[in-house]
């Protein structure tokens, strides 16, 4: 399968034809964002580098056609992948603007802040990172400054975006974010 011919520019909070408005009901959270496709043939290092350079946090789920919006995307992901992938996409799209995302690139750790809404971006096809949110990344973050709950989630591995929990984690992440000049 090849990417749909329509491509969007970098998504913004204003959105594009295939964007959706969301603001998480819980407020900002802290996320682990592996930026890793569930497809083994996708080069993980290249995918992370692409997302950091592009300024997005993203999840996979390539679609045969560019969706008209989030509802269309979730329905298409359920049809073309499965209900679990669709549920992950919906959770990702509804995380609050202002949430933090942690990722790893080789041995470096980066922290980003979600700045806008979901969009489908065909430019992420090769990396299977087509469901994107604008994100300002800073880093690398010294390992000594990465909060313990984040390190624990990295240690568990996995390819899914997930929420990270821990007492004071949001404040600790915000502190790292500010110290690195964001």
PyMOL commands that set and color helices and strands:
alter all, ss='L'
color gray80, all
select helices_A, chain A and resi 44-54+70-80+83-93+122-127+143-145+148-156+169-179
alter helices_A, ss='H'
color red, helices_A
select strands_A, chain A and resi 19-20+30-32+56-59+100-105+108-120+131-141+162-163
alter strands_A, ss='S'
color yellow, strands_A
deselect
rebuild
show_as cartoon
